């Protein structure tokens, strides 16, 4: 089941200015992984909450957490989420944010609209790029530590695994190799895949079938942004025989195209090593855990990907859908013999759906064309 929140893709105007901390400093905070995302505990206004570590967005608070923390005031501005949909937010000043025992003073943050998807997932806010850019940021995948420092010598950097990093509105961008081709991607720690190719990049590279192989295609929806569920669109599932992040090779990387303007690499990269973002020097490091290996990164996918829409569990994407079979948007009314309820849909937002066997699960869906219930089998391929 794919129910992940891909956070805001920011423009230059969205990089929020913040006061720099006292030099020199070293901050280390443990993070937990849930659903492929990294979360830390941070405190604002005496309230401690659960914050997503996201290099694809500025620091943010949900409306509910901002009220509890006494965060008020600020200007209202309009931005666009990762799916290109408009969202209106309030930009406020945080007197103090405490993370890893370190206090960040006078930090600007967005207050997200009521009912933002973060709230549905029990998340209180985002630790974003305007805080990370105050030093050198390290995501230590082995120890699950988020580190922010200006002491580069403490980070065990290996310049053999260094790649030039550019900033697009504060978001870190770097080149990666797809076979013999090059794609410029955002490192988006709020995304959970190893690599998500943009639809525009796929159209550019599709003719190079040695570098990019088509596995399946379909029309549907897979993700939610700050403004809600994305519009239905054409998507492709692809296999990349060879893929490189800097000097580190990967084999058999699978990717599903995204409608975002840029491709991105996400938190799954931390399963293979550590990531360092040196904002001041303009370098990105991927430090592989086993430099001698070439990981096989093939990831199976459900033939029909379930999501939640308007309080119901539906087929968000059906790959290579047959005219007489389940279609994107058809409601799922039962898994096996168990009928689904609104409570199941609410629980699926945070805990997923029980009883889905990757080797094959019988489901009952409502065929919207006929109004009749029909059977299908979900499996991972």
PLY file of the C-alpha trace (Angstrom):
ply
format ascii 1.0
element vertex 381
property float x
property float y
property float z
element edge 380
property int vertex1
property int vertex2
end_header
0.00 0.00 0.00
1.44 3.36 -1.02
0.38 6.12 1.35
3.36 8.36 1.64
3.49 12.12 1.91
5.88 13.77 -0.50
6.50 17.20 0.88
6.82 20.60 -0.71
9.12 21.19 -3.63
10.41 24.70 -2.98
11.41 27.55 -5.25
14.03 30.19 -4.48
11.42 32.34 -2.75
10.64 29.49 -0.34
14.08 29.27 1.26
13.39 30.91 4.59
16.13 33.01 6.19
17.25 32.04 9.72
19.79 33.27 12.23
23.04 31.30 12.20
24.01 29.41 15.36
27.15 30.20 17.34
30.32 28.74 15.76
31.61 26.11 16.27
28.92 23.56 16.99
28.05 19.86 16.73
24.43 18.72 17.05
23.43 15.05 16.94
19.85 13.78 17.20
18.64 10.17 16.83
15.96 9.53 14.24
13.49 6.68 13.79
12.42 5.19 10.47
8.70 4.78 9.86
7.36 3.95 6.43
10.66 4.89 4.82
10.75 8.32 6.45
13.01 9.79 9.14
11.51 11.37 12.25
13.10 13.26 15.15
11.75 14.83 18.34
11.94 18.62 18.52
10.52 21.22 20.92
8.87 24.56 20.11
7.17 26.77 22.70
7.50 24.09 25.37
5.72 21.54 23.16
7.65 18.46 21.98
6.54 16.89 18.74
7.35 14.47 15.96
9.14 16.11 13.03
9.92 14.78 9.55
13.49 15.31 8.30
12.96 16.71 4.82
15.55 18.28 2.52
12.77 19.01 0.00
10.95 21.55 2.17
11.53 24.41 4.63
10.88 24.07 8.36
7.14 23.75 8.91
4.53 23.23 11.63
1.04 21.80 11.39
-1.73 24.20 12.33
-2.62 22.13 15.41
0.97 22.01 16.72
1.44 25.75 16.07
-1.60 26.49 18.25
-0.31 24.28 21.07
3.15 25.88 20.83
1.71 29.41 20.85
3.08 30.27 17.40
1.07 33.16 15.98
1.43 36.00 13.51
3.28 35.91 10.23
2.43 36.64 6.63
0.17 34.51 4.46
1.73 33.33 1.22
0.84 30.95 -1.59
3.14 28.17 -2.74
2.91 24.88 -4.66
3.26 21.36 -3.32
5.26 18.46 -4.77
2.41 17.61 -7.14
2.15 21.17 -8.48
-1.05 21.99 -6.59
-1.41 25.40 -4.86
-1.35 25.63 -1.05
-1.69 28.71 1.16
0.50 28.86 4.27
1.45 31.29 7.01
5.15 32.09 7.45
5.92 32.65 11.16
9.01 33.25 13.30
9.92 30.65 15.92
11.68 32.23 18.89
13.37 28.94 19.66
13.46 25.38 18.34
15.29 22.74 20.40
16.70 19.71 18.60
19.31 17.27 19.87
19.91 19.47 22.92
20.78 22.44 20.69
18.68 25.63 20.47
18.06 27.33 17.13
16.91 30.90 17.64
14.73 33.10 15.42
13.98 30.35 12.91
11.32 30.97 10.28
8.81 28.22 9.56
5.67 27.68 7.53
2.41 26.97 9.34
0.56 24.51 7.12
-3.20 24.64 6.48
-5.74 22.86 8.68
-6.15 19.19 7.78
-2.75 18.95 6.09
-1.73 15.32 5.35
1.02 15.55 7.98
-1.66 15.74 10.68
-3.34 12.59 9.37
-0.03 10.76 9.83
0.41 12.05 13.39
3.35 14.31 12.41
3.73 17.77 13.99
6.11 19.44 11.56
9.16 19.38 9.32
12.84 19.98 10.00
13.77 21.43 6.64
16.53 22.90 4.54
16.64 26.37 6.08
17.82 24.76 9.34
20.08 22.17 7.68
21.85 24.85 5.63
23.22 26.38 8.84
26.01 23.82 8.81
27.13 20.54 7.26
24.31 17.98 7.48
24.93 14.25 7.83
22.37 11.45 7.72
24.13 8.54 9.43
22.22 5.51 8.16
24.10 2.98 10.30
23.55 4.68 13.65
20.36 6.47 12.61
21.64 9.88 13.59
20.87 13.30 12.15
24.00 15.43 12.56
24.41 19.16 11.96
27.85 20.70 12.49
30.49 23.05 11.14
33.25 20.59 12.13
33.85 18.77 8.82
36.77 16.80 10.27
34.34 15.00 12.59
32.37 13.48 9.70
34.95 11.07 8.16
34.46 12.49 4.66
35.92 10.60 1.69
36.46 12.93 -1.27
36.40 9.95 -3.66
32.63 9.90 -3.10
32.09 13.62 -3.48
29.72 15.12 -6.08
29.11 18.77 -6.88
25.86 19.97 -5.31
23.77 22.88 -6.53
20.89 24.54 -4.72
17.54 25.08 -6.41
15.65 27.37 -4.05
17.57 25.77 -1.19
16.85 22.18 -2.26
20.05 20.14 -2.86
20.48 19.05 -6.49
23.12 16.72 -7.93
23.83 14.73 -11.10
23.36 10.94 -11.15
24.05 8.49 -13.95
21.32 6.32 -15.46
23.28 3.87 -17.59
25.04 6.14 -20.07
22.68 9.06 -19.40
22.76 11.85 -16.80
19.84 13.07 -14.71
19.93 16.03 -12.34
18.01 15.07 -9.20
16.99 16.50 -5.85
18.10 14.71 -2.71
14.71 14.61 -0.99
14.97 12.91 2.40
11.18 13.22 2.71
10.74 10.78 -0.19
11.16 7.10 0.59
12.30 5.62 -2.73
15.91 5.13 -3.79
15.22 6.97 -7.04
12.12 8.53 -8.60
12.54 9.59 -12.21
10.48 12.57 -13.35
8.10 11.93 -16.21
9.88 14.60 -18.27
13.23 12.82 -17.76
11.73 9.51 -18.83
10.38 11.04 -22.02
13.89 12.35 -22.71
15.63 9.02 -22.01
12.99 6.52 -23.18
14.69 5.89 -26.53
17.83 4.59 -24.74
16.41 1.15 -23.97
19.80 -0.10 -22.75
19.73 2.48 -19.93
15.96 2.54 -19.20
13.60 -0.43 -19.62
9.82 -0.19 -19.39
8.24 -2.67 -16.96
4.63 -1.39 -16.82
2.50 1.69 -17.30
-0.81 3.05 -16.14
-2.96 6.06 -15.35
-3.70 6.74 -11.69
-2.57 8.37 -8.48
0.13 7.34 -6.01
0.94 10.23 -3.71
-0.31 13.13 -1.61
1.25 16.54 -1.19
0.51 19.50 1.04
-2.63 20.31 -0.97
-3.94 16.74 -0.90
-4.00 13.76 -3.26
-2.38 14.29 -6.65
-4.41 14.33 -9.85
-4.56 11.12 -11.89
-1.80 11.03 -14.48
0.19 8.76 -16.75
2.98 6.92 -14.93
5.63 4.43 -15.94
7.38 1.73 -13.90
10.97 1.35 -15.08
14.05 -0.82 -14.60
17.52 0.75 -14.71
20.18 -1.96 -15.20
22.96 0.40 -14.07
22.65 3.45 -11.81
25.31 5.57 -10.10
25.19 8.05 -7.22
28.57 9.70 -7.46
31.13 6.89 -7.63
28.78 4.33 -6.05
27.14 1.85 -8.46
23.75 0.14 -8.12
22.23 -2.64 -10.22
18.60 -3.23 -11.25
17.13 -0.08 -9.75
13.36 0.12 -10.17
11.61 3.47 -10.30
8.12 4.86 -10.80
7.90 8.19 -12.57
6.80 11.27 -10.69
5.00 14.34 -12.01
7.29 16.59 -9.98
9.48 18.89 -12.11
12.67 17.12 -10.99
13.69 13.53 -10.38
14.78 12.73 -6.81
16.67 10.28 -4.66
15.27 9.59 -1.22
15.81 8.03 2.17
16.18 4.46 0.82
19.73 5.52 -0.12
20.56 5.41 3.61
20.06 1.66 3.55
23.33 1.48 1.62
25.44 4.18 3.30
25.58 7.69 4.74
24.74 11.02 3.11
26.47 14.34 3.80
25.29 17.71 2.49
27.94 20.45 2.63
25.88 23.54 1.85
28.76 25.98 2.32
31.27 24.20 0.05
28.61 22.94 -2.39
29.31 19.19 -2.17
27.14 16.08 -1.81
28.66 12.88 -0.37
27.27 9.39 -0.56
29.54 7.21 1.58
28.70 3.55 0.79
28.76 1.04 3.63
30.40 -1.58 1.41
32.42 0.10 -1.31
33.33 -3.25 -2.90
29.76 -4.37 -3.63
27.21 -3.44 -6.29
23.82 -3.65 -4.55
20.89 -5.22 -6.38
18.18 -2.60 -5.79
15.22 -4.33 -7.47
12.01 -3.51 -5.58
8.81 -5.45 -6.34
5.57 -3.51 -6.77
1.87 -4.33 -6.32
0.04 -4.86 -9.60
-2.68 -2.64 -8.12
-1.50 -0.03 -5.61
-4.04 0.86 -2.93
-4.51 4.33 -1.49
-7.12 6.26 0.51
-9.36 8.77 -1.27
-12.37 10.53 0.24
-12.41 8.17 3.21
-12.38 4.99 1.10
-9.68 2.52 0.14
-9.35 2.55 -3.63
-7.06 1.28 -6.37
-4.88 4.33 -6.82
-2.83 2.83 -9.65
-3.39 -0.33 -11.69
-0.39 -1.32 -13.77
-1.14 -2.52 -17.31
-4.85 -2.53 -16.51
-7.04 -4.83 -18.62
-10.25 -3.38 -20.10
-12.33 -6.00 -18.27
-10.46 -5.79 -14.93
-9.97 -3.51 -11.95
-9.36 0.15 -12.85
-7.70 3.05 -11.04
-10.24 4.67 -8.72
-12.33 1.52 -8.14
-13.18 1.19 -4.40
-11.92 -1.90 -2.54
-14.82 -3.26 -0.49
-13.27 -6.44 0.93
-9.92 -8.13 1.50
-10.47 -11.86 1.49
-13.74 -12.38 3.35
-13.34 -9.26 5.51
-15.48 -6.29 4.49
-13.75 -2.92 4.77
-15.17 0.03 6.71
-14.40 3.73 7.13
-12.42 2.77 10.24
-10.17 0.58 8.06
-9.53 3.55 5.77
-8.58 5.78 8.72
-6.27 3.11 10.14
-4.65 2.59 6.74
-3.43 6.19 6.76
-1.03 5.42 9.60
-0.61 1.66 9.97
-1.33 0.21 6.53
-3.67 -2.63 5.70
-3.32 -6.06 7.34
-3.80 -9.28 5.45
-2.09 -8.36 2.17
0.01 -11.34 1.04
2.63 -10.28 -1.54
2.32 -13.67 -3.27
-1.39 -13.12 -3.88
-4.35 -11.61 -2.01
-7.97 -11.93 -3.12
-9.91 -8.65 -2.96
-13.40 -7.55 -3.89
-13.79 -4.24 -5.65
-16.73 -2.14 -6.84
-16.66 -1.81 -10.61
-17.68 1.83 -11.07
-18.70 1.22 -14.69
-21.32 -1.39 -13.82
-21.98 -0.80 -10.11
-21.31 -4.50 -9.46
-18.81 -6.10 -7.09
-16.08 -8.12 -8.76
-13.03 -10.14 -7.68
-9.34 -9.45 -8.30
-5.99 -10.69 -7.01
-3.33 -8.30 -5.73
0.28 -9.44 -5.83
3.76 -8.00 -5.87
5.76 -8.43 -9.04
0 1
1 2
2 3
3 4
4 5
5 6
6 7
7 8
8 9
9 10
10 11
11 12
12 13
13 14
14 15
15 16
16 17
17 18
18 19
19 20
20 21
21 22
22 23
23 24
24 25
25 26
26 27
27 28
28 29
29 30
30 31
31 32
32 33
33 34
34 35
35 36
36 37
37 38
38 39
39 40
40 41
41 42
42 43
43 44
44 45
45 46
46 47
47 48
48 49
49 50
50 51
51 52
52 53
53 54
54 55
55 56
56 57
57 58
58 59
59 60
60 61
61 62
62 63
63 64
64 65
65 66
66 67
67 68
68 69
69 70
70 71
71 72
72 73
73 74
74 75
75 76
76 77
77 78
78 79
79 80
80 81
81 82
82 83
83 84
84 85
85 86
86 87
87 88
88 89
89 90
90 91
91 92
92 93
93 94
94 95
95 96
96 97
97 98
98 99
99 100
100 101
101 102
102 103
103 104
104 105
105 106
106 107
107 108
108 109
109 110
110 111
111 112
112 113
113 114
114 115
115 116
116 117
117 118
118 119
119 120
120 121
121 122
122 123
123 124
124 125
125 126
126 127
127 128
128 129
129 130
130 131
131 132
132 133
133 134
134 135
135 136
136 137
137 138
138 139
139 140
140 141
141 142
142 143
143 144
144 145
145 146
146 147
147 148
148 149
149 150
150 151
151 152
152 153
153 154
154 155
155 156
156 157
157 158
158 159
159 160
160 161
161 162
162 163
163 164
164 165
165 166
166 167
167 168
168 169
169 170
170 171
171 172
172 173
173 174
174 175
175 176
176 177
177 178
178 179
179 180
180 181
181 182
182 183
183 184
184 185
185 186
186 187
187 188
188 189
189 190
190 191
191 192
192 193
193 194
194 195
195 196
196 197
197 198
198 199
199 200
200 201
201 202
202 203
203 204
204 205
205 206
206 207
207 208
208 209
209 210
210 211
211 212
212 213
213 214
214 215
215 216
216 217
217 218
218 219
219 220
220 221
221 222
222 223
223 224
224 225
225 226
226 227
227 228
228 229
229 230
230 231
231 232
232 233
233 234
234 235
235 236
236 237
237 238
238 239
239 240
240 241
241 242
242 243
243 244
244 245
245 246
246 247
247 248
248 249
249 250
250 251
251 252
252 253
253 254
254 255
255 256
256 257
257 258
258 259
259 260
260 261
261 262
262 263
263 264
264 265
265 266
266 267
267 268
268 269
269 270
270 271
271 272
272 273
273 274
274 275
275 276
276 277
277 278
278 279
279 280
280 281
281 282
282 283
283 284
284 285
285 286
286 287
287 288
288 289
289 290
290 291
291 292
292 293
293 294
294 295
295 296
296 297
297 298
298 299
299 300
300 301
301 302
302 303
303 304
304 305
305 306
306 307
307 308
308 309
309 310
310 311
311 312
312 313
313 314
314 315
315 316
316 317
317 318
318 319
319 320
320 321
321 322
322 323
323 324
324 325
325 326
326 327
327 328
328 329
329 330
330 331
331 332
332 333
333 334
334 335
335 336
336 337
337 338
338 339
339 340
340 341
341 342
342 343
343 344
344 345
345 346
346 347
347 348
348 349
349 350
350 351
351 352
352 353
353 354
354 355
355 356
356 357
357 358
358 359
359 360
360 361
361 362
362 363
363 364
364 365
365 366
366 367
367 368
368 369
369 370
370 371
371 372
372 373
373 374
374 375
375 376
376 377
377 378
378 379
379 380
